[in-house]
Amino acid sequence: MSETPLHRHYLHFSELPTSVRVMYTAVLLVLGLAYMFAAIYLFHTYSGRDGNPMDMSYDDLVIAYSGSGKGSRLESALRGPMSNMLPPDELNVLVSWVQQGADKAKYESAIKPIIEKRCSSCHDGSNPHLANLNGLDNLKKVTEQDTGTDIFTLVRVSHIHLFGLTFIFYLVGTIFSHAFWRPVWLKAAIVALPFLCLAVDVISWYLVKLYHPFALVTMGAGALQGLCFAFMWVVSMYQLWFSGTPEAVEHRHGVDEIAVG
């Protein structure tokens, strides 16, 4: 594919011990499964905020990060990621109560029983990452105008996101480094691009609050991360078990050769 000589430390998958190849395969399989579930969770979390539960759109991300500009956080959640957590009739009761001012009298007679039955098992205040819906005072905090994800929550999610995905792409990139792919600059770019996209993705969450079109940056960066992950996963898995040893690997010219591969 290229006359670029092999780096003296480069080892193709075919040159690795079987035990290492099996370990790499197991890691790829588990990470592939994890990425699939992460994508499903991401869709469930953000889709439907714009009223269409069948896709995750630009408007969904704008509403998630900067708010809908109308209605409350509770209403946005009930019409979005929490829409399947309670029957339509009970959902409509909650939304109507919020839109009518969230008065105390109706809370005691109609709203409190729904909250205790459908929501309190998760939103009882024991989990600091979930809204506390225990009691009228706490409930009123999420009936205020929806301004999107607050800065503290973004900071908390950001460090989890950065640490977690950096570790994942380090593992996948390390395995992919054993693949034979030319040109070398393209291989290096594919390894590095997810880290750049990760940083851009996280920064764009904050910028969406200031300028809504940055939601397109969020979508693009996330999509590129997924494409890089899929490419490295497929190429690595194929060369681990299904491709032969590349000709350049079979005909090395010496371990002391200076190279950039």
C-alpha positions in Angstrom: 0.0 0.0 0.0 2.9 2.3 0.7 6.7 2.3 0.6 6.8 3.8 4.1 9.1 1.4 6.0 8.0 -0.3 9.2 9.0 1.2 12.5 11.4 -1.0 14.3 9.0 -1.4 17.3 5.9 -2.1 15.2 4.3 -5.5 15.7 1.4 -6.6 13.5 -1.4 -8.6 15.1 -0.1 -11.7 13.4 3.2 -11.3 15.3 1.5 -11.1 18.7 1.1 -14.2 21.0 -2.3 -15.9 20.8 -3.1 -14.9 24.3 -2.6 -11.2 23.6 -4.8 -11.5 20.5 -7.5 -13.2 22.5 -7.3 -10.5 25.2 -7.5 -7.7 22.5 -10.5 -9.5 21.0 -12.3 -9.7 24.4 -11.6 -6.0 25.1 -13.0 -5.0 21.7 -16.1 -7.1 22.1 -16.9 -5.7 25.5 -16.2 -2.1 24.5 -18.3 -2.6 21.3 -21.2 -3.8 23.5 -20.7 -0.9 25.9 -20.7 1.7 23.1 -23.9 0.3 21.7 -25.6 0.6 25.1 -24.2 4.1 25.5 -25.7 5.1 22.1 -29.1 3.7 23.2 -28.9 5.6 26.5 -27.9 8.8 24.7 -30.9 8.5 22.4 -33.3 7.8 25.3 -31.9 10.8 27.3 -32.1 13.4 24.5 -34.7 12.4 22.0 -38.3 13.6 22.2 -37.6 17.0 23.8 -38.9 18.7 20.7 -42.1 16.6 20.7 -40.9 14.0 18.3 -39.7 10.9 20.2 -38.6 9.0 17.1 -35.3 10.9 16.6 -32.6 12.9 18.3 -32.5 16.3 16.6 -30.8 19.6 16.7 -33.7 21.0 18.6 -33.5 18.2 21.2 -29.9 19.2 22.0 -30.7 22.9 22.1 -33.5 22.3 24.6 -31.3 19.9 26.7 -28.5 22.4 27.1 -30.1 25.8 26.9 -33.7 25.1 27.8 -36.9 25.3 25.8 -37.5 29.0 26.6 -41.0 28.0 27.5 -42.4 25.7 30.1 -40.5 24.1 33.0 -37.8 21.5 33.5 -40.4 19.1 34.8 -42.6 19.6 31.7 -39.6 19.1 29.4 -38.6 15.9 31.2 -42.2 14.6 31.1 -42.5 15.3 27.4 -39.0 14.0 26.7 -36.9 11.3 28.4 -39.5 10.6 31.1 -42.5 10.3 28.8 -42.6 6.6 29.0 -42.4 6.4 32.8 -46.1 7.1 33.5 -49.4 6.7 31.7 -50.6 9.5 29.3 -53.5 10.5 31.6 -51.3 10.9 34.6 -48.7 12.7 32.5 -51.3 15.2 31.3 -52.5 15.8 34.9 -48.9 16.7 35.9 -48.3 18.9 32.9 -51.6 20.7 33.4 -50.9 21.3 37.0 -47.5 22.8 36.2 -48.9 25.1 33.5 -51.7 26.3 35.8 -49.3 27.5 38.4 -48.5 24.4 40.5 -51.0 25.3 43.3 -50.8 23.5 46.7 -54.4 22.4 46.9 -54.3 20.3 43.7 -50.8 19.0 44.7 -52.2 17.3 47.8 -55.3 15.8 46.0 -54.0 14.8 42.6 -50.3 15.3 42.2 -48.7 13.9 45.3 -50.2 10.4 44.8 -48.8 10.3 41.2 -45.4 11.4 42.4 -45.3 8.9 45.2 -46.5 6.1 42.9 -44.4 6.8 39.8 -41.4 8.9 40.7 -40.4 8.7 44.4 -38.5 5.4 44.0 -35.8 7.3 42.1 -36.4 11.0 42.9 -36.6 10.8 46.7 -33.5 12.9 47.3 -31.2 10.1 47.9 -29.4 10.4 44.6 -27.7 13.8 44.2 -27.7 13.4 40.4 -31.5 13.2 40.1 -34.0 15.9 40.8 -35.6 15.6 44.3 -39.4 15.5 43.8 -40.1 14.7 47.5 -42.5 17.4 48.7 -44.1 20.5 47.2 -41.1 22.8 47.8 -38.7 20.5 46.0 -41.2 19.9 43.2 -41.7 23.6 42.7 -38.0 24.0 41.9 -38.4 22.0 38.7 -41.6 23.8 37.7 -39.8 27.0 37.1 -38.9 28.0 33.5 -36.7 25.5 31.7 -33.2 26.9 31.3 -31.6 23.7 30.3 -28.8 21.7 32.1 -27.3 23.8 34.8 -23.6 24.6 34.8 -22.7 22.5 37.9 -24.4 19.4 36.2 -22.4 20.1 33.0 -19.2 20.3 35.0 -20.0 17.0 36.7 -20.9 15.2 33.5 -17.9 16.8 31.7 -15.3 15.2 33.9 -16.9 11.8 33.8 -17.2 12.0 30.1 -13.6 13.1 29.6 -12.1 10.6 31.9 -14.3 7.7 30.6 -14.0 8.2 26.9 -10.3 9.0 27.1 -9.7 5.6 28.7 -11.9 3.9 26.1 -10.2 5.5 23.1 -6.8 4.9 24.6 -7.6 1.2 24.7 -9.0 1.0 21.2 -6.3 3.2 19.8 -3.6 1.0 21.4 -5.1 -2.1 19.9 -5.6 -0.4 16.5 -1.9 0.7 16.5 -1.0 -3.0 15.7 -3.1 -2.8 12.5 -1.3 -2.4 9.2 -2.7 0.7 7.5 -1.2 3.1 5.1 -0.7 6.0 4.7 0.7 6.3 8.2 -0.5 9.9 8.6 -4.1 8.7 8.1 -3.6 6.0 10.7 -2.3 8.5 13.2 -5.1 10.9 12.4 -7.7 8.2 13.1 -6.1 7.5 16.4 -5.9 11.2 17.4 -9.2 12.5 16.0 -11.5 11.0 18.8 -9.6 12.9 21.5 -9.9 16.1 19.6 -13.6 15.5 19.0 -14.1 14.6 22.7 -12.7 18.0 23.8 -14.7 19.9 21.2 -17.9 17.9 22.1 -17.6 18.8 25.8 -16.8 22.5 25.2 -19.7 22.8 22.8 -22.2 21.9 25.6 -21.4 25.1 27.3 -21.4 27.1 24.1 -24.9 25.9 23.1 -26.2 28.0 26.1 -24.7 31.1 24.4 -25.3 30.3 20.8 -27.7 27.6 19.8 -26.0 26.6 16.5 -23.2 25.1 18.5 -25.5 22.1 18.9 -24.5 21.2 15.4 -20.9 21.0 16.6 -22.0 18.7 19.4 -23.7 16.4 17.0 -20.8 16.5 14.5 -18.1 15.8 17.2 -20.2 12.9 18.7 -20.7 11.4 15.2 -17.0 11.6 14.4 -16.1 9.9 17.6 -18.5 7.1 16.8 -17.2 6.7 13.3 -13.6 6.5 14.5 -14.5 4.0 17.1 -16.3 1.8 14.5 -13.5 2.1 12.0 -10.8 1.1 14.5 -13.0 -1.7 15.9 -13.7 -3.2 12.5 -10.2 -3.0 11.1 -8.6 -4.3 14.3 -11.0 -7.2 14.6 -10.6 -8.1 10.9 -6.8 -8.0 11.0 -6.7 -9.9 14.3 -8.3 -13.0 12.9 -9.3 -12.8 9.2 -6.6 -11.2 7.2 -3.2 -12.6 6.3 0.1 -11.1 7.3 0.8 -8.0 5.2 3.6 -8.4 2.7 5.6 -5.5 4.3 5.6 -7.4 7.6 6.7 -10.6 6.0 9.6 -8.9 4.3 11.1 -6.7 6.9 14.5 -5.2 5.9 15.9 -5.1 9.4 15.0 -4.0 12.9 17.4 -1.1 12.8 15.7 0.6 9.9 14.6 4.2 10.7 10.9 4.6 10.0 7.8 6.5 10.8 5.2 3.6 10.7 
